[in-house]
Amino acid sequence: MTIRVLIVDDSAVVRQVLSRRLSGAPGIEVIGCAADPLFAMTQMNRQWPDVVVLDIEMPRMDGITFLKKIMAARPTPVIICSTLSQRGARATMEALAAGAASVVPKPTTGLKTFLEEDSGDIVTAVRAAAAGKASRLVPANERRPLPAAPDPPGTTSDRVVAIGTSTGGTQALEQVLTALPPVRSGIVIVQHMPEKFTAAFAERLDGMCPMSVREAGNGDPVVAGTVLVAPGGRHLQLVGDGAHFRVKVSDGPPINRHRPSVDVLFRSVAKVAGPRALGVIMTGMGDDGARGLLEMRQAGALTVAQDEATCVVHGMPKEAVRLGAVDREVPLSAIAEVIRTHA
């Protein structure tokens, strides 16, 4: 089955390069390009695409407004192609909250070279978006957080929850964390996301969740009731600090094509936390995290995978199950309760 793609971007260079790259990929057909959402609407009324690649800052109508119109009219996988800037990162978080499937970053300089040399990510994103199920997440205004735990300690924790996710994970994490009261374990997360976007993502979650959420810094203690998110473009590891834990943020080569890598986090948790840890692998393409989760299970940790029915893409949890790394498979709606019980 051919995946039909519409590209909406006010840059002629972006439209030209992305169209050439996507059209050259097997099984993908670019059915049109538009310089702004109003032109895109006309094209979509003639032929509806399977996937939309969408810029945010455009004339006549911004991408977020257009995204909301698409989701209201006919929910369709939308990939945000946004600049690697603080302003772009914040807008991208708003787009993900409005239902965008994923994000592909583009730099503010050297754009043509970047797109020509590193455009494999956009092909992967288009295929993942087309293969993914429609989101089954509960709208934010319909969620009911659990009551807050009484008097959670604000001290360093001797237990840890490690979560790894990728495609579809931004919305899935939002559902889990907004339903989770402050717990007595620290939580560390790797979400595959580009540099500059993770700080805005953590800030947005911090404003929505009962717990404190922030981008991890090197040497940060793992604190009860606090969530640390791996910075985009850097690995996150758990290190021992007596009976407690800290995190190490470091550079290094990508693992499984990712930096941060879920495997890097999970393997460090297996080594220093063992049975004092809970590992959770959630929606995502590929197999990052599966081997690390197996090491966690072998070290005595409880390991959980999001089930296929509620994943946008079941790749990462499926591979973990195949390896025998998973104690329990649960729907997305049950993950917060699993964490609360463990913590």
Residue pairs with C-beta under 8 A, 6 or more apart in sequence:
1 27
2 27
2 28
2 29
3 27
3 28
3 29
3 50
3 51
3 126
3 127
3 130
4 29
4 31
4 47
4 49
4 50
4 51
5 22
5 28
5 29
5 30
5 31
5 49
5 50
5 51
5 52
5 53
5 126
6 30
6 31
6 32
6 33
6 34
6 40
6 43
6 44
6 49
6 51
6 52
6 53
7 14
7 15
7 18
7 19
7 22
7 30
7 32
7 33
7 34
7 53
8 33
8 34
8 35
8 36
8 37
8 40
8 52
8 53
8 54
8 55
8 58
8 63
8 66
9 15
9 18
9 33
9 35
9 53
9 54
9 55
9 58
9 81
10 35
10 36
10 55
10 57
10 58
10 59
11 55
11 111
12 35
13 111
13 112
13 115
14 55
14 81
14 106
14 111
14 115
15 33
15 35
17 112
17 115
17 116
17 119
18 30
18 53
18 81
18 115
18 119
18 122
19 30
19 33
21 115
21 116
21 119
21 122
21 123
22 28
22 30
22 53
22 122
22 123
22 126
23 29
23 30
25 123
25 126
27 127
28 123
28 126
28 127
31 43
31 47
31 49
32 40
32 43
32 47
32 49
34 40
34 43
35 58
35 59
36 58
36 59
36 60
36 61
37 58
37 60
37 61
37 62
37 63
37 65
37 66
37 69
38 60
38 61
40 52
40 66
41 69
48 74
48 76
49 76
50 76
50 77
50 130
51 76
51 77
51 78
51 79
51 126
51 129
51 130
52 70
52 76
52 77
52 78
52 79
53 78
53 79
53 81
53 104
53 122
53 126
54 63
54 66
54 67
54 78
54 79
54 80
54 81
54 95
54 100
55 63
55 80
55 81
55 82
56 62
56 63
56 64
56 80
56 82
56 88
56 91
56 92
56 95
57 63
57 83
57 88
57 91
63 80
63 91
63 95
64 91
64 94
64 95
64 98
67 78
67 80
67 95
67 98
67 99
67 100
68 98
68 99
70 76
70 78
71 78
71 98
71 99
75 99
75 134
75 135
77 101
77 129
77 130
77 132
78 95
78 99
78 100
78 101
78 129
79 100
79 101
79 102
79 103
79 104
79 122
79 125
79 126
79 129
80 92
80 95
80 96
80 100
80 102
80 103
80 104
81 103
81 104
81 105
81 106
81 122
82 88
82 89
82 91
82 92
82 95
82 103
82 104
82 105
82 106
83 105
83 106
83 107
83 108
84 105
84 106
84 107
84 108
84 194
84 195
84 196
85 108
85 196
86 196
86 200
88 196
89 196
89 197
89 199
89 200
89 201
90 200
92 100
92 103
92 197
92 200
93 170
93 197
93 200
93 201
93 204
95 103
96 103
96 170
96 171
96 201
97 140
97 171
97 174
97 204
99 135
99 171
101 125
101 128
101 129
101 132
101 167
101 168
101 312
102 125
102 128
102 129
102 167
102 168
103 193
103 194
103 197
104 121
104 122
104 125
105 194
105 195
105 196
105 197
106 114
106 115
107 114
115 122
124 285
125 167
128 167
128 285
128 313
129 167
131 313
132 167
132 168
132 312
132 313
133 311
133 312
135 168
135 171
135 312
136 309
136 310
136 332
137 171
137 172
137 174
137 175
137 332
138 175
138 333
140 174
140 178
140 208
143 175
143 178
143 179
144 179
145 178
145 179
145 180
145 181
145 210
146 179
146 180
146 181
146 336
146 337
146 340
147 181
148 181
148 182
148 210
149 181
149 182
149 183
149 184
149 340
152 181
152 182
152 183
152 184
152 224
152 225
153 184
153 224
153 225
154 223
154 224
154 225
155 223
155 224
156 186
156 221
156 222
156 223
156 224
156 241
156 244
156 245
157 184
157 185
157 186
157 222
157 223
157 224
157 244
157 245
158 243
158 244
158 245
158 276
159 184
159 185
159 186
159 273
159 276
159 277
159 278
159 342
159 343
160 185
160 186
160 187
160 188
160 222
160 238
160 245
160 269
160 273
160 276
160 277
160 278
161 183
161 185
161 186
161 187
161 188
161 277
161 278
161 280
161 339
161 342
161 343
162 187
162 188
162 189
162 238
162 265
162 266
162 269
162 277
162 278
162 279
162 280
162 296
163 173
163 176
163 187
163 188
163 189
163 190
163 279
163 280
163 281
163 282
164 189
164 190
164 262
164 265
164 266
164 279
164 280
164 281
164 282
164 284
164 288
164 289
164 292
164 293
164 316
165 172
165 173
165 189
165 190
165 191
165 192
165 262
165 281
165 282
165 283
165 284
165 316
166 191
166 192
166 258
166 262
166 283
166 284
166 285
166 286
166 288
166 313
166 316
167 192
167 283
167 284
167 285
167 312
167 313
167 315
168 282
168 283
168 284
168 311
168 312
168 313
169 191
169 192
169 282
169 283
169 284
170 191
170 193
170 201
171 312
172 282
172 283
172 306
172 312
172 332
173 189
173 191
173 205
173 282
174 205
174 208
175 332
175 333
175 336
176 332
176 335
176 336
176 339
177 205
177 208
177 209
177 211
177 213
177 227
177 336
178 208
178 209
178 210
179 336
180 209
180 210
180 211
180 336
180 339
180 340
181 210
181 211
181 340
182 210
182 211
182 224
182 225
183 211
183 224
183 225
183 339
183 340
183 343
184 224
184 225
184 343
185 224
185 278
185 339
185 342
185 343
186 221
186 222
186 223
186 224
186 225
186 226
186 227
186 228
186 245
187 211
187 226
187 227
187 228
187 339
188 216
188 222
188 227
188 228
188 230
188 236
188 238
188 247
188 265
188 269
189 227
189 228
189 229
189 230
190 230
190 236
190 260
190 261
190 262
190 264
190 265
190 289
191 198
191 201
191 229
191 230
192 258
192 260
192 262
192 284
192 288
193 201
193 232
194 232
194 233
195 231
195 232
195 233
195 234
196 232
197 232
198 215
198 229
198 230
198 231
198 232
199 215
199 231
201 229
202 213
202 214
202 215
202 227
202 229
203 213
203 214
205 213
205 227
205 229
206 212
206 213
206 214
209 227
211 225
211 226
211 227
212 225
212 226
212 227
213 226
213 227
213 229
214 226
214 227
214 228
214 229
215 228
215 229
215 231
216 228
216 229
216 230
216 231
216 236
216 247
216 249
217 249
218 247
218 248
218 249
218 250
219 246
219 247
219 248
220 228
220 246
220 247
221 241
221 244
221 245
221 246
222 228
222 238
222 244
222 245
222 246
222 247
228 236
228 247
230 236
230 249
230 260
230 265
231 249
231 260
232 260
233 259
233 260
234 249
234 250
234 251
234 259
234 260
235 249
235 250
235 251
235 252
235 255
235 259
235 260
235 261
235 264
235 265
236 247
236 248
236 249
236 260
236 264
236 265
237 247
237 248
237 250
237 264
237 265
237 268
238 245
238 246
238 247
238 248
238 265
238 268
238 269
238 272
238 273
239 245
239 246
239 247
239 248
239 268
239 272
240 246
240 272
245 272
245 273
248 268
252 259
252 264
253 259
254 261
255 261
255 263
255 264
255 288
256 262
256 263
256 286
256 287
256 288
257 286
257 288
258 286
258 288
261 288
261 289
262 281
262 284
262 288
262 289
262 292
262 316
263 288
263 289
263 290
263 291
263 292
264 292
265 289
265 292
266 279
266 289
266 291
266 292
266 293
266 295
266 296
267 291
267 292
267 295
269 277
269 279
269 292
269 296
269 301
270 277
270 292
270 295
270 296
270 298
270 299
270 301
271 295
271 299
273 299
273 301
274 299
274 300
274 301
275 299
275 300
275 301
276 301
277 296
277 299
277 301
277 302
278 301
278 302
278 303
278 304
278 338
278 339
278 342
278 343
279 292
279 293
279 296
279 297
279 301
279 302
279 303
279 304
280 303
280 304
280 305
280 306
280 335
280 338
280 339
281 289
281 290
281 293
281 303
281 304
281 305
281 306
281 316
281 317
281 320
281 325
281 326
282 305
282 306
282 311
282 316
282 317
282 332
282 335
283 306
283 310
283 311
283 312
283 313
283 314
283 316
283 317
283 332
284 311
284 313
284 315
284 316
284 317
285 313
285 315
285 316
286 315
286 316
286 319
287 315
287 316
287 319
288 316
289 316
289 320
290 316
290 319
290 320
290 322
290 323
290 325
291 323
291 325
293 303
293 305
293 320
293 323
293 325
293 326
294 320
294 323
294 324
294 325
296 303
296 325
297 303
297 324
297 325
297 326
297 327
302 327
302 328
302 342
303 320
303 325
303 326
303 327
303 328
304 326
304 327
304 328
304 329
304 330
304 335
304 338
305 317
305 320
305 321
305 325
305 326
305 328
305 329
305 330
306 317
306 329
306 330
306 331
306 332
306 335
307 317
307 329
307 330
307 331
307 332
308 314
308 317
308 318
309 331
310 331
310 332
310 333
311 317
311 332
317 326
317 329
320 326
321 329
328 338
330 338
